[in-house]
Structure formats: C-alpha cells, structure tokens
Amino acid sequence: MFPFQGTYLATFEMTGAELKKCLKTIQEGLKAFYETSGVVQDLVGYPRVLTNVRFYNNVPIDDIATYTIVSIDFLIVKGGDDFKEVLKWYTPRNLVIDYKPLRDIIEDYIELKKEINEGDYIDVKNPRLNFMNEENKLVSK
C-alpha cells in the first residue's frame, strides 16, 4: 500500500520515553490504529487508551535509550494525520529523508527478496494491536 505519490522514507531518533508518548498520542488520536512494525500495543476501550507498549518478544522499551524510527515524511515533516500532535512537543533529531521514491524502494526490495511470504512479516500469533477490557484482559487481537 502506498499512501501518497511523492512520499519518501524518513528516519529520526527518539528516546524510549518519547517513542511511548508518540505511540500513545497517535493511537489515541482521531486516525488511530497506525500501521506499526516491531512493537505490540495494548489498547483499552473506546475512545482508545494505550495501556502498554513493548517490542516483540516482550522486550521492554527503555525510556532513556535512543531508537531510530523509520516513517514517511508526510508524518514527521508535514505533521500529517495525528502526528501534528506529536510535533507540538517533539522536535525531530537526526532527521534523514531518502528522496528515492517509495515505490522504487519497495520494488527494489521485492526484486532482492524474489519471493514475499506473509509469514515473514506478520505473526498471527503475536499481533501488533491487542484490544483489552477494563480489567486488562485480552478481548481480541
């Protein structure tokens, strides 16, 4: 899925505390359910409340560690969707934009891999979003 023509990949750095606050901001925003990779998020109720976020394999996010985030320039540079709320308190650090068209990056990746298998990218037993009830019990994945 390609969000917009002329969208570019961007990398930037966040501390673990900033990453958690960022995910809370966007997942509880108007758009919600942002596409993410590498993290599992527990959401409760409606409106949604993000109650927990961690890396896959239950690895906690270290609040003081610095992580490199990959996104699209529409969000981090232009404040697209709910990311405008993040940019009210966060200033991107070490921002790098790859001006190669996103379509070309995906095409090069597919060509390199030769075959794309859903199971290499999606673990149905460990979804990225868990919907929890008020008692913090899993309702659905």
N, C-alpha and C positions, 0 to 999 in steps of 0.2 A: 504494500500500500504506500503510495506516495502522497504526502499531504498537499504540497503545492509545487507547481513548476517554479524552478529557481530557488528551491530550498537547499541549504547547504548544511553539512555537519559542522558542529562546533564542539570544542572541548573547553572545559573550565574547571577550576578547583573549588571544592567546598570542604569545610571541616565536617566531621560526622554530625555534630550538633546542627550545623546549617543544613546538611542533607536531610536530616529528620524533620526539621522545621519546614523545609521546602516541600517535602512529600506531604506533610500534614496540611500545608497551605493549599497545594494544588488538588489533593484528593478530597478535601472538604470544600472545595470551590464549586463554582457553577458547572464547569465541564465534568469534573471528576473522572474517576477510572482511567487516569492517564496510562498510556502504554509504558511499561517499565520493564527492565530486564535486570536480573541479578538480585532483586530484593523481594521479600514476601511481606505483604502488608495486611494487617488485621483491621477490618472496618466494622463499626457497630452502628446500627440504627439508621434512621433517616430523619433529618439530614445526617449524612455520614460523619462519623468521628473516627479518625485514625488512632487506634489504641496501641499499636505495636508495629514496628518495622525492624527488619533484620535482613542480613544476607541469607542466601540459600544455605542449606545445611545448618540452620540455626546459629550462624556466626553473628554475634552482635556487632552493631556499628559503633565504633569507638568515637566518642564525642570529640576528642582532640586530634585524632588522626586526620590527615588531608587525603581526600579522594579526588580522582579525576573523573569528571562526569562527561558523558557524550550525549548531546542533544541535537536539536536543529536550531539554526539561527533565528527562526521565526519566534521561538520561545525566549531564548536567552538574550538576544539582541533587541528584538522588537517587542518583547513583553506580550507575546501572543497568548490567547486564552487566559487562564488564571495565573500565568507566570508573571503578569503585570503586578500581582500582589506580592510575589517573591521579590521583585526588583525594587519594591518600596523599602526593603530592609537589607537587601543583599546587592553588593557591587561585584560583578564577575571578576575573578582573579585569574591571571594567566590564560585569558581567552584566546583561543586559536580557531580560526574559521578555515575550513578546507573548501576552497571555491571550485572544486571539481563538482560537477552536477551530481546530485544524489543518485539519479538514475544510472549514471556511469559507474559509480562506486558499487551499487548493487549488482549491476551487470558484470563487472569485473570479479566480484566475489562469487557469483554463481558460476562463472566460467572457470574460476580457480577450483571450486569445490566439485564441479562436474555433476554432482547429484545432491539435491537438497531433501533431507528427510525431516519431517516434522518432529520426530522423537529426539533429534539432535538439539532442538531449540525449545521445545515445550515438554515439560514433565507433568503429565496429567495427574500424577500422584502428589505433586508439590506445586500448586498453582501460585500465581503472583498475588492474587487477592483472596482473602478469606473473609467471609461475612459472618460476624459474630453476633450473638444476642447480648442482652444487657448483663447476663451472668458470665460473659466472656466465654461462652460455649459456641463451638462451630455450628453455624446454620447451614452454610453452603460454600462451595469453592467456585 
